[in-house]
Amino acid sequence: MKLKNKTAIITGGTSGIGKATALLFAEEGANLIVTGRRADKGKAVETECRRKGVRCVFVEADHTRLEDCQRVVDATLKEFGQIDVLFNNAGIVTKGTAESTSEEVWRDTFDINVTAVWHMCKLVLPHMKERGRGAIVNNGSDWSLVAGRNALPYIMSKGAVGMLTKAMALDHAREGIRVNAVCPGDTFVDRWMEKGYFEGSDPVKIEEAIREASEYIPLGRFGQPEEIARAVLFLASDDSTFVTGHLLLVDGGNTAQ
Ligand SMILES: NC(=O)c1ccc[n+]([C@@H]2O[C@H](COP(=O)([O-])OP(=O)(O)OC[C@H]3O[C@@H](n4cnc5c(N)ncnc54)[C@H](OP(=O)(O)O)[C@@H]3O)[C@@H](O)[C@H]2O)c1
């Protein structure tokens, strides 16, 4: 029960890494505010977390809107009266080179992957400062540290998350607020199947395609959302009281190559 009597906000908790983190945090005793745009999925996560014996409220929110970010923070303080942990997880993946990326894709990527992270931090800071404590965990990427091909807007945005994390860690260290980032490598989430990354109806062939696609990773497989969630728990809990400004790679060894 590493988060007993703590309250956490998880942005983008309707699926993938955010959902896995919500479930793990619930097992560790945290009361939760889970956000996202898909209310049906958010309500299902809310129900699953409550079954684990904690209080959990889903707040439908589009974090590209400042007013929605404000509503999430207000709802948390109204419901629980405190914010111990903010997990800035909501994000989108976009493709393109400097040449092929459109203005719209650039803006959309930065709106959610960077500006929303800053907005949420800005909104929880006065409360955390007043209490003299708080842990912020941002979801970066292995691409917060190294680059890749044909994903320029995404890589730029995750690079910015890395530096926002370090700069905020310095600015707020003496206020008792720790700021870190989890930096996942390729992690298999449902969205990949929804996006049609692995097509077909034969589960054996899909399994084989997934295995082949993950060959480049030293550990020989994609990560699981639950494996990223455990790293987020470390950064959010008192297990990491002397850790701030850290970008924690959870990438199966990919960036060691
Ligand atoms: N999977 C990977 O390989 C990987 C690797 C490195 C980093 N990451 C990072 O992990 C984070 C989570 O992604 P995931 O892989 O778990 O994929 P996912 O299942 O697609 O999760 C993305 C989450 O973000 C939410 N979201 C997106 N735009 C939003 C908006 N405008 N307002 C509110 N919520 C929004 C989505 O909720 P709604 O759709 O309900 O709004 C969803 O809950 C992202 O920041 C991603 O960059 C993932």
The ligand as an SDF file (V2000), in Angstrom:
LIG
                    3D

 48 52  0  0  0  0  0  0  0  0999 V2000
    2.8910    2.8060  -26.0390 N   0  0  0  0  0  0  0  0  0  0  0  0
    4.1440    3.1990  -26.2620 C   0  0  0  0  0  0  0  0  0  0  0  0
    4.9120    2.5120  -26.9560 O   0  0  0  0  0  0  0  0  0  0  0  0
    4.6560    4.4650  -25.6620 C   0  0  0  0  0  0  0  0  0  0  0  0
    6.0470    4.6880  -25.6800 C   0  0  0  0  0  0  0  0  0  0  0  0
    6.5390    5.8690  -25.1300 C   0  0  0  0  0  0  0  0  0  0  0  0
    5.6860    6.7960  -24.5820 C   0  0  0  0  0  0  0  0  0  0  0  0
    4.3280    6.5450  -24.5860 N   0  0  0  0  0  0  0  0  0  0  0  0
    3.4590    7.5850  -24.0140 C   0  0  0  0  0  0  0  0  0  0  0  0
    2.5360    6.9880  -23.1330 O   0  0  0  0  0  0  0  0  0  0  0  0
    1.4010    7.8500  -23.0090 C   0  0  0  0  0  0  0  0  0  0  0  0
    0.1410    6.9970  -23.0560 C   0  0  0  0  0  0  0  0  0  0  0  0
    0.0300    6.3890  -24.3320 O   0  0  0  0  0  0  0  0  0  0  0  0
   -0.3680    4.8550  -24.5220 P   0  0  0  0  0  0  0  0  0  0  0  0
    0.7290    4.2210  -25.2800 O   0  0  0  0  0  0  0  0  0  0  0  0
   -0.8170    4.2760  -23.2570 O   0  0  0  0  0  0  0  0  0  0  0  0
   -1.5640    4.9810  -25.5830 O   0  0  0  0  0  0  0  0  0  0  0  0
   -3.1420    5.1870  -25.4130 P   0  0  0  0  0  0  0  0  0  0  0  0
   -3.7740    3.9440  -24.9290 O   0  0  0  0  0  0  0  0  0  0  0  0
   -3.5630    5.7470  -26.7180 O   0  0  0  0  0  0  0  0  0  0  0  0
   -3.2890    6.2700  -24.2720 O   0  0  0  0  0  0  0  0  0  0  0  0
   -3.3120    7.6440  -24.5080 C   0  0  0  0  0  0  0  0  0  0  0  0
   -4.1740    8.2820  -23.4370 C   0  0  0  0  0  0  0  0  0  0  0  0
   -4.1150    9.6930  -23.6010 O   0  0  0  0  0  0  0  0  0  0  0  0
   -5.4280   10.1840  -23.6220 C   0  0  0  0  0  0  0  0  0  0  0  0
   -5.4960   11.4070  -24.4180 N   0  0  0  0  0  0  0  0  0  0  0  0
   -4.9990   11.6350  -25.6610 C   0  0  0  0  0  0  0  0  0  0  0  0
   -5.3150   12.8880  -26.0610 N   0  0  0  0  0  0  0  0  0  0  0  0
   -6.0080   13.4450  -25.0360 C   0  0  0  0  0  0  0  0  0  0  0  0
   -6.6130   14.7240  -24.8330 C   0  0  0  0  0  0  0  0  0  0  0  0
   -6.5750   15.6820  -25.7750 N   0  0  0  0  0  0  0  0  0  0  0  0
   -7.2330   14.9560  -23.6640 N   0  0  0  0  0  0  0  0  0  0  0  0
   -7.3020   13.9960  -22.7050 C   0  0  0  0  0  0  0  0  0  0  0  0
   -6.7550   12.7800  -22.8380 N   0  0  0  0  0  0  0  0  0  0  0  0
   -6.1180   12.5210  -23.9870 C   0  0  0  0  0  0  0  0  0  0  0  0
   -6.2700    9.0600  -24.1900 C   0  0  0  0  0  0  0  0  0  0  0  0
   -7.6030    9.1840  -23.7250 O   0  0  0  0  0  0  0  0  0  0  0  0
   -8.8730    9.5480  -24.6620 P   0  0  0  0  0  0  0  0  0  0  0  0
   -8.6260    8.9800  -26.0100 O   0  0  0  0  0  0  0  0  0  0  0  0
  -10.0060    8.8910  -23.9130 O   0  0  0  0  0  0  0  0  0  0  0  0
   -8.9540   11.0320  -24.6340 O   0  0  0  0  0  0  0  0  0  0  0  0
   -5.6210    7.8430  -23.5630 C   0  0  0  0  0  0  0  0  0  0  0  0
   -6.1580    7.5910  -22.2910 O   0  0  0  0  0  0  0  0  0  0  0  0
    1.5260    8.8850  -24.1190 C   0  0  0  0  0  0  0  0  0  0  0  0
    1.9830   10.1110  -23.5900 O   0  0  0  0  0  0  0  0  0  0  0  0
    2.5730    8.2790  -25.0230 C   0  0  0  0  0  0  0  0  0  0  0  0
    3.2820    9.2500  -25.7480 O   0  0  0  0  0  0  0  0  0  0  0  0
    3.8110    5.4160  -25.1060 C   0  0  0  0  0  0  0  0  0  0  0  0
  1  2  1  0
  2  3  2  0
  2  4  1  0
  4  5  1  0
  4 48  2  0
  5  6  2  0
  6  7  1  0
  7  8  2  0
  8  9  1  0
  8 48  1  0
  9 10  1  0
  9 46  1  0
 10 11  1  0
 11 12  1  0
 11 44  1  0
 12 13  1  0
 13 14  1  0
 14 15  2  0
 14 16  1  0
 14 17  1  0
 17 18  1  0
 18 19  2  0
 18 20  1  0
 18 21  1  0
 21 22  1  0
 22 23  1  0
 23 24  1  0
 23 42  1  0
 24 25  1  0
 25 26  1  0
 25 36  1  0
 26 27  1  0
 26 35  1  0
 27 28  2  0
 28 29  1  0
 29 30  1  0
 29 35  2  0
 30 31  1  0
 30 32  2  0
 32 33  1  0
 33 34  2  0
 34 35  1  0
 36 37  1  0
 36 42  1  0
 37 38  1  0
 38 39  2  0
 38 40  1  0
 38 41  1  0
 42 43  1  0
 44 45  1  0
 44 46  1  0
 46 47  1  0
M  CHG  2   8   1  16  -1
M  END
$$$$
